[in-house]
Amino acid sequence: MAIPPLDLKSEHAPIRDALMAALGGVMDSCAFCLGPAVETFEQAMADHCGTKHAIGVSSGTDALLVALMAKCIGPGDQVICPAFTFFATAGSIWRTGARPVFVDIEPDTYNIDPQKIEAAITEQTRAIMPVHLFGQCADMNAITDIARRHNLAIIEDAAQATGAKDHERPAGAIGDLGCLSFYPTKNLGGLGEGGMILTNDDDLARTCRYLRNHGQVDTYRHTMIGGNFRLHGFQGAVLNVKLQHADEYIASRRRLAARYIEKLGDLPITLPATAEGQFHTYNQFTLRIGDGRRDALSEHLKAKSIGNRIYYPLPLHLQPCFESLGYTEGDLPESERASKQVLSISIFPQMTDAQQDEVVAAVREFFG
Ligand SMILES: *Cc1c(COP(=O)(O)O)cnc(C)c1O
C-alpha cells in the first residue's frame, strides 16, 4: 500500500458537504475579497488564539511581510531569524530591504537557539523572528527576555504551529505580532492560499489592516504604501468550517506521534523531542539519522512508495540568493548538520493505524 506524506482528500471527505455549502454561500454573496466570511473567521481565530486582533491576509508569507512593514522595518535594519527554516522567513525580511541575520538552532528542537541570539544583536537590530518549526514553539520565555532587554520587537513565524502552545500561550499570540499560514498542508489549511496576523496591539492591528489593502485608510486615500494582501472570501468560509475541527486534527497528530515514538524508540535514530512546557502539534514528524544514511533511508522508503520529505536540505545562510550576506559553510554548524540528517515521515490527521504500521515496518526493515 502506498502511503502519501499527507492526504488532504482524507481530511476533506468527512466535511465535504459543509465545505461545499460554505463555498456556495460565498459564491451567492459575491463577497470574494475579504467580506463577512473573512470577518467571521478573523473573530473566531482571535477567540481561538486569545488575541485582541486577527487580520486575514493572502498567505503566511504575506503575513510575515505585512507584520515587518507594520513595524516599519526596512533598509538599514537587521532582523534575527534561524537559518534552518522555510525560505519565506528570511525572504520576507529581505523584501522589506532589511538584512536577515541568521542564528543557529538547538539540535534537539530544531528551533532558534536563544543562547546564540545576543551575539547576533547589533545597533541595527530591530526585531527577532523566531520560527516554531515542525509544530513546536521556540523557547519564547528566553526570547522574550532577550527582546525586552534589547528593546527589540518579536514577530513570530508560527506558520507551522497553529494550535501549538508554549507554557499555555498559543503560538502566534506571544510576540508583538504572530504570523500564521493556512497553506493546505499546515495544521489548519484552507483550499488554497491564506494567512493571518495576530496581535494584541490596536495600532499595529489597524496598520496591518491598512497595509493589506494598499495602505488605504479611506476610499482612495492612502497614508502608507501597502499591497494587495487580502484574504479571499472562499478561504474565510472554508477555514470557518475547518477551524471547528482544528483541535481534533491536532489531537490526532499527537496520538500518531506518540505511536511513532513508541514503535521506533529502539532504533538508532533521534525522534522528535518536546521541550519543557511545550505543546507540540507535529505539523511534521521529523527523524534525525546521524550515521550518514539519511538519503539511503529516504530512497528505501521511496522505493516502497512511502512518503517522506527533507525539510530542509539547505539552510538559508547557504542559499545562493543570500550569498551577498557573506556566510560560508561552517558558520552555523547545527543548522548545517540538521539539513544533512533530517527526514520527515508521513503524518496527517486521518492517517490510519494500518497506514502508520506500514511506515513503521518500512523504517524498521531499513535498520534490519
Ligand atoms: C509555510 C511557511 C511559511 C509561508 O506560508 P505560506 O502560506 O506558504 O506563504 C512561512 N514560514 C514557514 C516556517 C512556513 O512553514
The ligand as an SDF file (V2000), in Angstrom:
LIG
                    3D

 15 15  0  0  0  0  0  0  0  0999 V2000
    4.6040   27.6530    5.1140 C   0  0  0  0  0  0  0  0  0  0  0  0
    5.5510   28.5580    5.8070 C   0  0  0  0  0  0  0  0  0  0  0  0
    5.5900   29.9370    5.5450 C   0  0  0  0  0  0  0  0  0  0  0  0
    4.8230   30.5810    4.4440 C   0  0  0  0  0  0  0  0  0  0  0  0
    3.4740   30.3630    4.4170 O   0  0  0  0  0  0  0  0  0  0  0  0
    2.6990   30.4170    3.0040 P   0  0  0  0  0  0  0  0  0  0  0  0
    1.2650   30.4380    3.4240 O   0  0  0  0  0  0  0  0  0  0  0  0
    3.0750   29.1990    2.2380 O   0  0  0  0  0  0  0  0  0  0  0  0
    3.1020   31.6590    2.3110 O   0  0  0  0  0  0  0  0  0  0  0  0
    6.4360   30.7200    6.2990 C   0  0  0  0  0  0  0  0  0  0  0  0
    7.2360   30.1960    7.2220 N   0  0  0  0  0  0  0  0  0  0  0  0
    7.2480   28.8790    7.4980 C   0  0  0  0  0  0  0  0  0  0  0  0
    8.1460   28.3580    8.5620 C   0  0  0  0  0  0  0  0  0  0  0  0
    6.4280   28.0150    6.7790 C   0  0  0  0  0  0  0  0  0  0  0  0
    6.4610   26.7090    7.0280 O   0  0  0  0  0  0  0  0  0  0  0  0
  1  2  1  0
  2  3  1  0
  2 14  2  0
  3  4  1  0
  3 10  2  0
  4  5  1  0
  5  6  1  0
  6  7  2  0
  6  8  1  0
  6  9  1  0
 10 11  1  0
 11 12  2  0
 12 13  1  0
 12 14  1  0
 14 15  1  0
M  END
$$$$
